[in-house]
Amino acid sequence: MPNIKSAKKRLLQNERSRKINSAYKSRARTTRRKFLAALEEKNVEDVKKAYAEFCSALDKSAKHGVIKKNTAIRSKRRGAEKVRTLEQGTAE
């Protein structure tokens, strides 16, 4: 337990940040699972809606510094690739 006033304050700030960061990460993981579940069902409309939610969660996480910007971009790109593959498969 910290003795110095600034260290006590820092401890409280870190705890608050940890909870907020955890919420952003959890939302991103949950939306990713929903997106992958929608891909399994192969319903293009549901997949696009789930992908939009997934991108939103990633962007918000990156904006707040919970995940790195390039990590969010990479995940969105991979998701978009899966959406395109599904669309091409249903178009044929």
MDAnalysis code that builds the backbone (N, CA, C; Angstrom):
import MDAnalysis as mda
import numpy as np

u = mda.Universe.empty(276, n_residues=92, atom_resindex=np.repeat(np.arange(92), 3), trajectory=True)
u.add_TopologyAttr("name", ["N", "CA", "C"] * 92)
u.add_TopologyAttr("resid", np.arange(1, 93))
u.add_TopologyAttr("resname", ["MET", "PRO", "ASN", "ILE", "LYS", "SER", "ALA", "LYS", "LYS", "ARG", "LEU", "LEU", "GLN", "ASN", "GLU", "ARG", "SER", "ARG", "LYS", "ILE", "ASN", "SER", "ALA", "TYR", "LYS", "SER", "ARG", "ALA", "ARG", "THR", "THR", "ARG", "ARG", "LYS", "PHE", "LEU", "ALA", "ALA", "LEU", "GLU", "GLU", "LYS", "ASN", "VAL", "GLU", "ASP", "VAL", "LYS", "LYS", "ALA", "TYR", "ALA", "GLU", "PHE", "CYS", "SER", "ALA", "LEU", "ASP", "LYS", "SER", "ALA", "LYS", "HIS", "GLY", "VAL", "ILE", "LYS", "LYS", "ASN", "THR", "ALA", "ILE", "ARG", "SER", "LYS", "ARG", "ARG", "GLY", "ALA", "GLU", "LYS", "VAL", "ARG", "THR", "LEU", "GLU", "GLN", "GLY", "THR", "ALA", "GLU"])
u.atoms.positions = np.array([
    [0.853, -1.183, 0.000],
    [0.000, 0.000, 0.000],
    [0.893, 1.239, 0.000],
    [0.610, 2.193, -0.880],
    [1.463, 3.390, -0.956],
    [1.288, 4.302, 0.264],
    [2.379, 4.959, 0.598],
    [2.372, 5.896, 1.726],
    [2.271, 7.342, 1.255],
    [2.801, 7.618, 0.085],
    [2.843, 8.973, -0.437],
    [1.502, 9.298, -1.108],
    [1.070, 10.540, -0.926],
    [-0.235, 10.955, -1.426],
    [-0.355, 10.778, -2.941],
    [0.677, 11.152, -3.685],
    [0.623, 11.033, -5.146],
    [0.584, 9.574, -5.578],
    [1.245, 8.710, -4.814],
    [1.226, 7.281, -5.136],
    [-0.163, 6.691, -4.875],
    [-0.822, 7.167, -3.830],
    [-2.190, 6.707, -3.542],
    [-3.136, 7.122, -4.667],
    [-2.977, 8.370, -5.120],
    [-3.813, 8.873, -6.206],
    [-3.564, 8.063, -7.474],
    [-2.291, 7.789, -7.742],
    [-1.937, 7.024, -8.942],
    [-2.553, 5.624, -8.898],
    [-2.574, 5.028, -7.713],
    [-3.167, 3.709, -7.537],
    [-4.657, 3.731, -7.900],
    [-5.353, 4.765, -7.443],
    [-6.772, 4.901, -7.752],
    [-6.999, 5.130, -9.251],
    [-6.134, 5.953, -9.865],
    [-6.255, 6.223, -11.295],
    [-6.021, 4.953, -12.104],
    [-5.007, 4.182, -11.699],
    [-4.700, 2.945, -12.411],
    [-5.851, 1.951, -12.315],
    [-6.475, 1.872, -11.166],
    [-7.598, 0.961, -10.974],
    [-8.777, 1.362, -11.863],
    [-9.048, 2.667, -11.917],
    [-10.135, 3.169, -12.749],
    [-9.837, 2.896, -14.229],
    [-8.616, 3.160, -14.649],
    [-8.225, 2.918, -16.042],
    [-8.316, 1.442, -16.387],
    [-7.914, 0.584, -15.471],
    [-7.947, -0.856, -15.713],
    [-9.376, -1.319, -15.980],
    [-10.319, -0.814, -15.197],
    [-11.723, -1.197, -15.389],
    [-12.256, -0.710, -16.738],
    [-11.936, 0.513, -17.093],
    [-12.401, 1.076, -18.361],
    [-11.790, 0.316, -19.533],
    [-10.477, 0.074, -19.458],
    [-9.795, -0.659, -20.528],
    [-10.357, -2.062, -20.668],
    [-10.636, -2.681, -19.547],
    [-11.194, -4.027, -19.558],
    [-12.549, -4.046, -20.257],
    [-13.350, -3.021, -20.036],
    [-14.667, -2.942, -20.667],
    [-14.536, -2.812, -22.183],
    [-13.608, -1.976, -22.644],
    [-13.403, -1.810, -24.082],
    [-12.920, -3.111, -24.719],
    [-11.970, -3.775, -24.078],
    [-11.451, -5.040, -24.610],
    [-12.539, -6.100, -24.649],
    [-13.337, -6.152, -23.608],
    [-14.410, -7.131, -23.528],
    [-15.428, -6.900, -24.645],
    [-15.772, -5.640, -24.888],
    [-16.727, -5.321, -25.947],
    [-16.181, -5.744, -27.309],
    [-14.892, -5.493, -27.530],
    [-14.279, -5.870, -28.808],
    [-14.294, -7.390, -28.985],
    [-13.980, -8.119, -27.933],
    [-13.968, -9.583, -28.023],
    [-15.379, -10.129, -28.241],
    [-16.353, -9.559, -27.554],
    [-17.738, -10.018, -27.677],
    [-18.256, -9.782, -29.094],
    [-18.005, -8.586, -29.630],
    [-18.480, -8.295, -30.985],
    [-17.759, -9.166, -32.009],
    [-16.504, -9.507, -31.735],
    [-15.765, -10.404, -32.639],
    [-16.416, -11.788, -32.651],
    [-16.771, -12.285, -31.468],
    [-17.427, -13.594, -31.388],
    [-18.771, -13.579, -32.118],
    [-19.525, -12.499, -31.973],
    [-20.814, -12.387, -32.662],
    [-20.612, -12.351, -34.176],
    [-19.576, -11.642, -34.612],
    [-19.263, -11.559, -36.037],
    [-18.910, -12.938, -36.590],
    [-18.065, -13.674, -35.870],
    [-17.679, -15.011, -36.333],
    [-18.865, -15.977, -36.318],
    [-19.755, -15.819, -35.343],
    [-20.957, -16.658, -35.295],
    [-21.863, -16.361, -36.486],
    [-21.966, -15.085, -36.849],
    [-22.779, -14.701, -37.998],
    [-22.173, -15.265, -39.286],
    [-20.853, -15.307, -39.354],
    [-20.185, -15.879, -40.524],
    [-20.523, -17.361, -40.675],
    [-20.629, -18.057, -39.553],
    [-20.958, -19.479, -39.583],
    [-22.353, -19.712, -40.161],
    [-23.275, -18.785, -39.864],
    [-24.650, -18.905, -40.356],
    [-24.767, -18.556, -41.835],
    [-23.785, -17.814, -42.350],
    [-23.705, -17.444, -43.774],
    [-24.889, -16.597, -44.246],
    [-25.395, -15.751, -43.364],
    [-26.422, -14.787, -43.736],
    [-25.722, -13.437, -43.952],
    [-25.678, -12.971, -45.194],
    [-24.872, -11.804, -45.557],
    [-25.306, -10.549, -44.797],
    [-26.594, -10.334, -44.640],
    [-27.083, -9.134, -43.948],
    [-26.639, -9.123, -42.487],
    [-26.793, -10.264, -41.813],
    [-26.372, -10.355, -40.409],
    [-24.869, -10.181, -40.274],
    [-24.128, -10.722, -41.229],
    [-22.667, -10.618, -41.193],
    [-22.240, -9.164, -41.333],
    [-22.865, -8.439, -42.252],
    [-22.506, -7.029, -42.444],
    [-22.830, -6.198, -41.203],
    [-23.950, -6.478, -40.586],
    [-24.339, -5.753, -39.374],
    [-23.363, -6.066, -38.234],
    [-23.020, -7.342, -38.073],
    [-22.076, -7.741, -37.022],
    [-20.689, -7.171, -37.293],
    [-20.308, -7.104, -38.575],
    [-19.000, -6.549, -38.936],
    [-18.943, -5.062, -38.599],
    [-20.020, -4.341, -38.836],
    [-20.069, -2.912, -38.518],
    [-19.913, -2.688, -37.012],
    [-20.578, -3.510, -36.214],
    [-20.457, -3.401, -34.755],
    [-19.035, -3.727, -34.307],
    [-18.437, -4.740, -34.928],
    [-17.071, -5.154, -34.612],
    [-16.088, -4.017, -34.919],
    [-16.253, -3.389, -36.086],
    [-15.377, -2.275, -36.469],
    [-15.531, -1.102, -35.504],
    [-16.758, -0.835, -35.116],
    [-17.018, 0.258, -34.186],
    [-16.318, 0.017, -32.850],
    [-16.427, -1.207, -32.351],
    [-15.797, -1.545, -31.076],
    [-14.272, -1.427, -31.173],
    [-13.713, -1.876, -32.298],
    [-12.260, -1.777, -32.491],
    [-11.818, -0.324, -32.566],
    [-12.560, 0.485, -33.310],
    [-12.206, 1.901, -33.460],
    [-12.242, 2.628, -32.121],
    [-13.257, 2.331, -31.327],
    [-13.364, 2.983, -30.023],
    [-12.228, 2.540, -29.097],
    [-11.882, 1.263, -29.155],
    [-10.777, 0.762, -28.340],
    [-9.468, 1.428, -28.744],
    [-9.255, 1.559, -30.044],
    [-8.023, 2.170, -30.543],
    [-7.980, 3.661, -30.204],
    [-9.139, 4.321, -30.307],
    [-9.203, 5.753, -30.021],
    [-8.797, 6.048, -28.579],
    [-9.192, 5.154, -27.674],
    [-8.895, 5.354, -26.257],
    [-7.563, 4.747, -25.843],
    [-6.846, 4.169, -26.808],
    [-5.513, 3.652, -26.513],
    [-5.504, 2.301, -25.837],
    [-6.622, 1.598, -25.861],
    [-6.687, 0.281, -25.226],
    [-5.944, -0.739, -26.088],
    [-6.148, -0.640, -27.402],
    [-5.372, -1.453, -28.341],
    [-4.685, -0.493, -29.306],
    [-3.651, -0.971, -29.974],
    [-2.936, -0.109, -30.906],
    [-3.743, 0.074, -32.182],
    [-3.507, 1.203, -32.831],
    [-4.254, 1.554, -34.038],
    [-4.077, 0.499, -35.128],
    [-2.841, 0.055, -35.336],
    [-2.593, -0.913, -36.405],
    [-3.216, -2.274, -36.099],
    [-3.332, -2.612, -34.826],
    [-3.995, -3.862, -34.448],
    [-5.461, -3.808, -34.845],
    [-6.092, -2.662, -34.602],
    [-7.497, -2.487, -34.980],
    [-7.656, -2.557, -36.495],
    [-6.750, -1.905, -37.212],
    [-6.815, -1.896, -38.672],
    [-6.644, -3.311, -39.222],
    [-5.694, -4.045, -38.656],
    [-5.441, -5.420, -39.113],
    [-6.667, -6.308, -38.889],
    [-7.286, -6.179, -37.726],
    [-8.468, -6.988, -37.421],
    [-9.634, -6.640, -38.344],
    [-9.815, -5.357, -38.612],
    [-10.889, -4.928, -39.503],
    [-10.650, -5.433, -40.917],
    [-9.401, -5.408, -41.359],
    [-9.068, -5.863, -42.702],
    [-9.344, -7.357, -42.848],
    [-8.967, -8.124, -41.856],
    [-9.201, -9.566, -41.902],
    [-10.696, -9.876, -41.890],
    [-11.442, -9.101, -41.118],
    [-12.893, -9.288, -41.094],
    [-13.524, -8.942, -42.433],
    [-13.059, -7.852, -43.039],
    [-13.589, -7.434, -44.338],
    [-13.308, -8.493, -45.392],
    [-12.154, -9.110, -45.292],
    [-11.792, -10.175, -46.227],
    [-12.769, -11.349, -46.118],
    [-13.144, -11.687, -44.886],
    [-14.102, -12.777, -44.675],
    [-15.480, -12.411, -45.205],
    [-15.873, -11.143, -45.040],
    [-17.165, -10.687, -45.554],
    [-17.170, -10.775, -47.080],
    [-16.081, -10.307, -47.711],
    [-15.979, -10.371, -49.177],
    [-16.043, -11.809, -49.675],
    [-15.346, -12.705, -48.992],
    [-15.349, -14.110, -49.382],
    [-16.767, -14.686, -49.317],
    [-17.491, -14.336, -48.263],
    [-18.873, -14.818, -48.121],
    [-19.754, -14.249, -49.226],
    [-19.603, -12.958, -49.526],
    [-20.405, -12.332, -50.578],
    [-20.146, -12.967, -51.929],
    [-18.876, -13.243, -52.227],
    [-18.529, -13.865, -53.510],
    [-19.060, -15.287, -53.588],
    [-19.049, -15.975, -52.465],
    [-19.561, -17.347, -52.432],
    [-21.049, -17.430, -52.661],
    [-21.797, -16.420, -52.168],
    [-23.255, -16.428, -52.340],
    [-23.658, -15.892, -53.706],
    [-22.786, -15.083, -54.323],
    [-23.109, -14.496, -55.625],
    [-23.009, -15.529, -56.737],
    [-22.188, -16.527, -56.537],
    [-21.982, -17.526, -57.589],
    [-23.106, -18.513, -57.710],
])
